[in-house]
Amino acid sequence: MPEKSGFDPLMLPESNATLLPEPFRAEIQKRWYRRLGDHMKLTNFGVNLTRIAPGGKSAPRHAHSRQDEFVYVLEGKVELETNAGVEALHAGRCAGFPAGTGNAHRFVNRSAADVILLVVGDRTAGDEVSYPDIDLHGHPGAGGRYAFTHKDGRLTDPNGPDRPMILREWRGRASLANAEAYPAHFRRNVLPEIARLPGFAGAELGKRQIGDTIEFLVLTRWRDFGAIEGFAGREIDKAVVEPVAIAALIDFDARVQHYEVIEEA
């Protein structure tokens, strides 16, 4: 039976995780988003419900080389900064940014109340992001994520925010007769979804036989706890187990373990 398509967007976890390196990451910690498009498993474009707290900003002013963006103001008053200057927008107003125009933009909340934006952007491959006001350039990276360099091509600090910092461990168990169901779900559904999340740095799926059961070990790597919150919600120690996974397993850990990476080779 097909799943119902409607849902309450406010039930999705809110995150302020970002792939931007420091010091630029700290400047946008008052911007929060819910990934509506990922929840609906949309692949051609993304849809975010973005909240900017008072004093916050959406991002450093930026422009995309290949990806269009559309933003609709749902609530509040916000200032849009573009190459043309500053525009005051309120609920009911919208703005669009065609790819390749170089019109660098950002939204800044200088009011005393939250601003809510509906943000839509396509996912054309090969997109690059230019930042005219700061020493940063975004390039296509692994898994559809961006990799960042300085404008002269130098890498950002490899031991800083781009380094995987947190390991997340979870285990589930299946019968021998149903040993292939969870790996198939992991490959088909789990990996494509988490690969699109900011701060995700990799995953491994292992297995071992214990008596008449198969135990699966899932290790995911994340840049920081903020990135994990973007995946798991505010209660980051609670396991995220989809109905398909529950059906494939005989039991599983309800909680996960997190480990800080202290050495890599």
Sequence and secondary structure as in RCSB ss.txt:
>XXXX:A:sequence
MPEKSGFDPLMLPESNATLLPEPFRAEIQKRWYRRLGDHMKLTNFGVNLTRIAPGGKSAPRHAHSRQDEFVYVLE
GKVELETNAGVEALHAGRCAGFPAGTGNAHRFVNRSAADVILLVVGDRTAGDEVSYPDIDLHGHPGAGGRYAFTH
KDGRLTDPNGPDRPMILREWRGRASLANAEAYPAHFRRNVLPEIARLPGFAGAELGKRQIGDTIEFLVLTRWRDF
GAIEGFAGREIDKAVVEPVAIAALIDFDARVQHYEVIEEA
>XXXX:A:secstr
        GGGS  B      TTTGGGGTTEEEEEHHHHTT  SEEEEEEEE TT BSSSSBEESS  EEEEEEE
SEEEEEETTEEEEEETT EEEE TTS   BEEE  SSS EEEEEEEE  TT  EE TTSS EEEE GGG EEEE 
TTS B  TTTTTS  EEEEEEEEEEGGGTTHHHHHIIIIIHHHHTTSTTEEEEEEEEEEETTEEEEEEEEEESSH
HHHHHHH S TTB    HHHHHH SEE SB EEEE     
